[in-house]
Structures are given as structure tokens and as C-alpha cells.
């Protein structure tokens, strides 16, 4: 499995922007579909966004569509999540995830990072 590590979380005010990064190691990064998930206190983990191996296809949850942008740099073995117009409902621990494959989707991820906290104050 690929090893993953998130960074970039923090405390921001509503309306602000924040970019998360996910660094991968241990396997060929470009062979993996990558995704972002989040888990708010007292709630189940939910899908946020995913990107296919070459970055040409993306998928977003309806709740973040138009505000969040997922991208990847295969030369740097890194995935990003640019978040804009954040609101308190976006407060959660954000996890990056990976699965070996070709087609983008929201399920089947089997490698996970440790998570990074994003807190949005009103």
C-alpha cells in the first residue's frame, strides 16, 4: 500500500480559503486514484472529492462542488485540495485516501492518511 500524509489544516474564519496537501510514498503515485474524505464530530466519514491517475477526471460531493478543487502533481507525488468560501459546516478532520486503479469514484479506497483538522469559525 501507499503511505499518505496530510498537511495544511488549521483554523480559519468563514469565507476564507485553505489548501490541503497529501504527500504519498512507498508506491508509484501515478498508479493510484486519489481522494479526499472528511469526518465531522459525531458524524460518519464522508466523501469529498476524487481524482483519477492523470488528473484528467475529477468527482466532487455536491456539498463542495464549486468551492473545492482537487488536483495532483505526479512528479511531486502530491495531491491537493483547494478549499474556498469555507463555512462552519466544513469543519472536520480531512483524510486523503488512495486506491490502485484507473477510474475515478468515491468508493474502494484502502490506503488512508492520519488526517488533518480543519476548523471554520463563524
Secondary structure as GFF3:
##gff-version 3
##sequence-region A 1 122
A	DSSP	beta_strand	3	7	.	.	.	ID=ss1
A	DSSP	beta_strand	10	13	.	.	.	ID=ss2
A	DSSP	beta_strand	18	25	.	.	.	ID=ss3
A	DSSP	three_ten_helix	29	31	.	.	.	ID=ss4
A	DSSP	beta_strand	32	39	.	.	.	ID=ss5
A	DSSP	beta_strand	46	51	.	.	.	ID=ss6
A	DSSP	beta_strand	58	60	.	.	.	ID=ss7
A	DSSP	beta_strand	68	73	.	.	.	ID=ss8
A	DSSP	beta_strand	78	83	.	.	.	ID=ss9
A	DSSP	three_ten_helix	88	90	.	.	.	ID=ss10
A	DSSP	beta_strand	92	100	.	.	.	ID=ss11
A	DSSP	beta_strand	111	112	.	.	.	ID=ss12
A	DSSP	beta_strand	116	121	.	.	.	ID=ss13
###
